[in-house]
Amino acid sequence: MRVCLLLALAAPLALAQPTRMDMPEGTYDAFVGLTVATSGKETSTLPWLSVQWPNGVFLTMTSDDGMSLGLHLSDYPTYDYGPLLTMRSREQRSDTGGGQRGWVGDGGGFFAWHIDHSLDLQTQLIYGGGSDQRGLFTQTEVQFATHIASHHDATLTLGAQLANQSYLQSYFGVNAAQAAAGGTPMYQPRAGLFNTFIATQWDWQLANKWWMYTGLRYNRLAAAAAASPLVDRRGHGSLHVAFAYHY
């Protein structure tokens, strides 16, 4: 089992979302699209949806990450924050028997600091992940955006992911039962930093309502995650190309 693929660490699409102050009452901003992603020898085609309303509510939905529902609470253009709820399919490792299927929900919040028109600092904190739903996960990233030419923009993102022991045990740890089932030595990772990444994306407005997004991302597992016996390589790259209709 390759942990890099299990974690699905492919970069999400970096879509420019307007704040609720930019949207007239009774309107909404939506993207509907299709993403083709490749990572090593595996290629997948994934639908996705992103909608935002003027009251600050936003919804994103993809076939791999599930559904996220959040609320922008800030009316100040420099800072943005609010609650975040996610719903996703229950993950199950191949070396774990008797697990429950279905859907699970996580809750947390997000914060963004728009340092200037081209530089953002973003972070999110989510609780409820992992096999026992007691996992705590946080991601912080710095994103630089630039205008290349007419209808062309690019972004560069640097980020880090941290988690508690419960979360890391679900993906990188090996308990006694899993060791007996899979023949892998027992392993208990410590909480802390487990992944860093760099990503770049090119946004091309093909027509008035049509966009194409092309992105590259490289992940580098760190600390206790990298030392897990489930990990066959620390570095992992991915490529995605997406087409979207904006209305």
Secondary structure, DSSP 8 states (H G I E B T S, - for coil): --HHHHHT-----------GGGS-TT--EEEEEEEEEEETTEEEEEEEEEEE-TTSEEEEEETTTEEEEEE----STTEEEEEEEEEEE----TT--S---SEEEEEEEEEEEEEETTEEEEEEEEEEESTTS-EEEEEEEEEEEEEEETTEEEEEEEEEEEE-HHHHHHHH-B-HHHHHHH----B---SEEEEEEEEEEEEEE-SSSEEEEEEEEEEEE-HHHHT-TT-S-SEEEEEEEEEEEE-
